[in-house]
């Protein structure tokens, strides 16, 4: 059998639908973020990155880089194995203590990515707790969906950000069910924020565990960067808070926080923890430094919000449609996969502006978009150059403007 022909047929179908992904080859320029060197022959040598999840530029913060460099000099590169065998370092324990403190919890547990922490934690909870039923918001991330699926627990999908629907579905469950309500704070594609207090109240009413994904909020919200749950004063009412080190903290890794018993339970039973090589100690040191800095410094968050507001105002002034939301994520709606890809290519090649098109299956068909994440290091000139480029392309590509 010609397996390559089967692969190529599927890839050709993706291309025909406008959903084939093309990676830009870039090198971030240390000290010059959001500028990056481009290796694309059709693009300028230097481009401005507008779609990074390094929301606050902490991946190039001098303190964070120094912490990583010092840790490499002191401890070398890798962890040496899984935490269970030879990779349980002092740097891991220090970082877990920092994370537990961030969310006001008694314990934390590290994973190699936010995807893995969701997958491992939810699959373990669903498979090991008796008569578990996981109630998942319909727009939860793929990592949560995969974890729930792998657990083989009963699952119930509730309408997005709808506490009343959640209430009805919790009420319909048998009395012996171990109920787990899984949801996110900031949803990364639309940028909307959940009605957290209402969701918690419904869960508490039915004796359900609450599982909160804060990956797009940690570092960004709350006085110390503890996320939306900290900003709203609700972290103490949530059973498990999951987050990432790879977005606002600028490094890599994922984690969960909660009670000592909860974290020990996941540590002891989650295959995604037990059989995975630990994060390098230098990564743990850099992440801990980034978290500690953002606990004390609000400068990065304040500047980032200022630039988000400026970009929204300029888009509104030019009639370029973007989804309204209270977060730092600005989705500019295209609603056509081919045009979305085309716009991204022209922005890169003609204007030196890098933004990835967001198409199906990341978002539903007909809701294709360009997703912009302004940061504290984007200048006013960067913003103006972006909106002028978008305005030019809107006319060239015959895309509808927003109705004033």
Secondary structure, 3 states (H helix, E strand, C coil): CCHHHHHHHHHHHHHHCCCCCCCCCEEECCCCCCEEEECCCCCCCEEEECCCCCCCCHHHCHHHHHHHHHHHHHHCCCCCCECCCCCCCHHHHHHHHHHHHHHCCCEEEEECCHHHHHHHHHHHHHHHCCCEEEEEECCCCHHHHHHHHHHCCEEEEECCCCHHHHHHHHHCCCCCCEEEEEEECECCCCCCECCHHHHHHHHHHCCCEEEEECCCCCCCCCCCCCCHHHHCCCHHHCCEEEEECCCCCCCCCEEEEECHHHHHHHHHHCHHHHCCECCCHHHHHHHHHHHHHHHHCCHHHHHHHHHHHHHHHHHHHHCCCECCCCCCCEEEECCCHHHHHHHHHHHHHHHCEECCEECCCCCCCCCCEEEECCCCCCCHHHHHHHHHHHHHHHHHCCCCCCCC
